[in-house]
Amino acid sequence: MDAFTTPLLAGTATGALLLIAALGLALTFGQMGVINMAHGEFLMAGAYTTYLTQQVVTSTDLSILVALPVAFLVAGALGLLLEVAIIQWMYRRPLDTLLVTVGVSLLLQQLAKDVFGAQGDPVHTPGWLDGNIDVLGYHWPFRQMFTIVLAGAALAGLGALLRYTAYGRRIRATVQNRDLAETMGVSTRAVDRVTFFVGSGLAGIGGVAVSLISGTNPNLGTTYIISAFLVVVAGGLGQLRGTVIAAFAVGVVTAFFTDWFSSSMAQVLTFALVVVFLQLRPQGLFTVRARGLA
Amino acid sequence: MKQLQTWGRTWGPLLAIALVAVALLMVAPAVLSPFRLNNLGKYVCWAIAGVGIGLAWGRGGMLVMGQGVFFGLGGYAMAMHLKLEAAMASGGPDAVPDFMVLYGDGTMPGWWEPFRSGAFTLAAIVVLPALVAVVLGWAIFKRRVKGAYFAILTQALAVVFATLLVATIKQTGGFNGLNQFTQFFGYNLYDPVNKRMIYSIASVALVVCLVLVWQLYRSRFGELLVATRDAEERVRFLGHDPANIKLVAFVLAAVMASIGGALFAPITGIISPSDVDATASILLIAGVALGGRALLLGPALGALAVGFGRTTLSETFPDQWTYFLGLLFIVVILFLPAGLGSMWSQALGRLRSSRPTPTRASAPTPTDELEVAR
């Protein structure tokens, strides 16, 4: 039983982490066709925000809770800055945004190295997250469960935003048909900015969760960005459920492969699986059907 | 006058390639110290891979972000042979590379065995990357996966490849990679004359690749490739299969990267995961973007410039080099998407402003990639 529950539960936690990272990507990619390679560095910004918060709010029990909204704002502001300064000039060249954001990601990584040092800093786990619970032979750390709760909350929040608010309606309209939305009086430019802010902010929240597991590190973003993108690619664009399923699938499958073989072999096999999966569904799990000869 | 212009348009590129050949093969060896010449050789290897990227990305619209993998396949194939040559020179025909004794139990994995043969190694440098590119390209292009999806998949491939190399220290030297080669197909690698010979081989390879893509760009295939980049659906409606067209360009790019990697190993004396991972692949892209992705000489000259800049800047400002690279990406892609080389052709176009400029191959159109967004 142990050999089954351990990868399953640990993989679910990894999947939750991937989900938070991938939600923002799926949002910006689906809506604007922008591939933000600096998204991983927004995760890193969230992690460093957690570290800095702990320097200010010394009670570790409290600091994580303070860090969550702060990280959301910091990463969101970074994303907004990126959108306004660079990406808004490139909406007609989506593939090029990939390269520009690669440049941004290099800048941010080096900046983190220069400001915080190349070694990375430890983040203290609050007392109420210290410990574990015995689930069918696996001592499931509270930290991993916290990640899942956080991912659930992020998903619910994003879902509610998209479904019930006026902003959400505009976002959905823009995703489905940008030109038509514009015709109906939606300022798609303003919608783009909101989406970018929210999507990047989610990465900040993901960064808080990452920092609890592995501390801070200037290269933290690069660890997650590719897996997050694979999740987005496999999940399909424009709908959240594809991303959710793909994130947990990638997380759990990788955990099982890691358990059976090794962590490097797991990466190879997961990649191969995604390529094979794209043979079956080139558009990913779900996609928004839109008319038009593209 | 008109005749001269036509002549220039047909043979001008070849003349430019000839100038590059003269600069690399005659001027550089005469004026550079052996150390600098060896460095130049390293950049030439990157430039060979860059020519391939120019073909796949500039002309084909496929953003290949994992060329490091193919660079690495060639590099490691060559390095394995050189490693075995060094071992056999000191320890007899059954000797195994030193690191296998150091980290492992001194036995060699079976798939190393054929690399004792030089001929097999040379064949593998071409066949191995071609095979990988065919399988991956077939799977991706036939299912019409393209644009950003393709770019991300290739980058994921680079990440996976580097991870695999780092994890297999007993078989591939792991993080350290393969180094300490003593001879290159029987030639002593410590002799500067032989080093110069390898530099010349690399330069000739670059020139051959340039002539090859020049011919390709002039051919029907070149036209089709650009057409596929700009309007894939229309090419399909005309009865061609875009997947095949892209596959050919992708495989050619892979083989060029592999040849670059194969020469990189003896020139630098080392090949390690950091030469082939996602970051290395992105550096290859940087040169191509800087020079002009869709131009004939842009990718090669850009790669040379980035290689030179990397060495010089990281010598002077070891910590700030990454800032330069990051800014380079942002500035070039944002303001000069067609590369520095496009400025030159634009200036040329302005000189002959009486007639339309023939530089249409430089600006990629967005229609195709937007498809992903829908």
Interface residues (C-beta under 8 A of the other chain):
Chain A: F29 G30 Q31 M32 G33 I35 I86 W89 M90 R92 R93 P94 L95 D96 L98 L99 V100 V102 G103 V104 S105 L106 L107 Q109 Q110 K113 D114 T222 I226 F229 L230 V233 L237 S262 S263 S264 M265 Q267 V268 F271 V274 V275 V276 L278 Q279 P282 A290 G292 L293 A294
Chain B: G61 L63 M65 L136 A139 I140 R143 R144 V145 G147 A148 Y149 A151 I152 L153 Q155 A156 L157 V159 V160 T163 L164 V166 A167 T168 E233 A278 I282 I285 A289 D319 Q320 T322 Y323 L325 G326 L327 L328 F329 I330 I333 L334 P337 P364 P366 E369 L370 E371 V372 A373 R374
